[in-house]
Amino acid sequence: MHQICVMEIHNFSAGPCILPPEVMEEASQAILDFKGMGLSLIEISHRSKEFVAVMEESRSLVKSLLGLPERFDVLFLQGGASLGFLTAAYNFLPDGGAASYVDTGTWANKAVKEAHHAGTAHVIGSSKATNYDRIPALEAMPSGSSYLHYTSNNTIFGTQFSAAPETNVPLISDMSSDIFSRSFSAEQFHLIYAGAQKNMGPAGTVMYAFDRDALGKTGRSIPSYLDLSVHAAKDSMFNTPPVFPVYVSMLTMRWMQSMGGVAAMEDRNQRKANLIYQEIDRNGLFEGHATKESRSTMNATFRLKDAEHAASFDALWQDAGINGLKGHRSVGGYRASMYNALPESSVQVLVDVMQELERAH
Ligand SMILES: Cc1ncc(COP(=O)(O)O)c(C=O)c1O
């Protein structure tokens, strides 16, 4: 019998990204034979009782994991968070009205751009001048803002709001890259949306959680697919849903629940973040991109102080089985994405490699 030795890979990809191995296992099985039906999950009707059960469990797992108030509805739609930028504005920005936005980088900017299709988007804080290395201080909100939109975690720049901004207007947040990573209260939110491909599942679906009582107040006619009330009335089955991404999201949420829920994820994520940031601060060869107060627990951005070490560092981490560490082109350097499924041991391997580089110089 041949024994195949497979090197362990440490997946630091920013998204799509690592998912729990047990989820991959079960998802693979469902592709071959779903629930002993003799059929694949992806060849049965989305109206079958088997898939309807998947959709219902997925929606209810979001509610229980996030502890959403009873008035919230949950949907799994398509178009990614990029369509979410427009959907948010179409559903919550009154016709001819205004909303406030925080500019924390690429994705936040795109949200502002799309909001202009529906009304006025006031930017009340931006860290553009320092290449988005921090969460900016916010100016007073112009009167008449119907909500405040913020990107809770900035995947590219490695910054994260430590808590929701303090304001007396409803909140809307793009939580694509830190949903389920820490506890928060949804009480003040009108809408939370998140592309699945970080902490939830594969690319292909976006989760919307919203206060159903806040819908239907914009005075505009909304095209059907962009109208959250149309989807809510059809229990997220207005059209054919992305069956596989929803199924894998359900498995990942079951996994989170079995691990102790969002509070357990938060502990685990804090430990991983402490480990990497301690090393970035201690090791004289490296420096962080984000300011200390704005650091993300999901994406740690850092660089070599001396680019001459890049070739040896790159060889070291690649030899250690680390994948996906290159920073985004707008920041350069490195980005260690440490989503829920990434084990602490992978972060330790990265820290070991950083120390090895230090010893060699
Ligand atoms: C915070 C954030 N918002 C939005 C997006 C865009 O998501 P999508 O590609 O699903 O449209 C991303 C993608 O990485 C992201 O990180």
PDBQT file of the ligand as one rigid body, heavy atoms in Angstrom, charges set to zero:
ROOT
HETATM    1  C1  LIG A 401     -15.826  44.010   3.459  1.00  0.00    +0.000 C 
HETATM    2  C2  LIG A 401     -16.181  43.567   2.079  1.00  0.00    +0.000 A 
HETATM    3  N1  LIG A 401     -17.277  44.076   1.504  1.00  0.00    +0.000 NA
HETATM    4  C3  LIG A 401     -17.655  43.717   0.267  1.00  0.00    +0.000 A 
HETATM    5  C4  LIG A 401     -16.920  42.818  -0.470  1.00  0.00    +0.000 A 
HETATM    6  C5  LIG A 401     -17.383  42.456  -1.861  1.00  0.00    +0.000 C 
HETATM    7  O1  LIG A 401     -17.996  41.228  -1.793  1.00  0.00    +0.000 OA
HETATM    8  P1  LIG A 401     -18.492  40.446  -3.085  1.00  0.00    +0.000 P 
HETATM    9  O2  LIG A 401     -17.271  40.051  -3.849  1.00  0.00    +0.000 OA
HETATM   10  O3  LIG A 401     -19.243  39.294  -2.495  1.00  0.00    +0.000 OA
HETATM   11  O4  LIG A 401     -19.362  41.355  -3.862  1.00  0.00    +0.000 OA
HETATM   12  C6  LIG A 401     -15.778  42.250   0.092  1.00  0.00    +0.000 A 
HETATM   13  C7  LIG A 401     -14.985  41.272  -0.672  1.00  0.00    +0.000 C 
HETATM   14  O5  LIG A 401     -13.941  40.814  -0.283  1.00  0.00    +0.000 OA
HETATM   15  C8  LIG A 401     -15.397  42.642   1.393  1.00  0.00    +0.000 A 
HETATM   16  O6  LIG A 401     -14.300  42.137   1.964  1.00  0.00    +0.000 OA
ENDROOT
TORSDOF 0
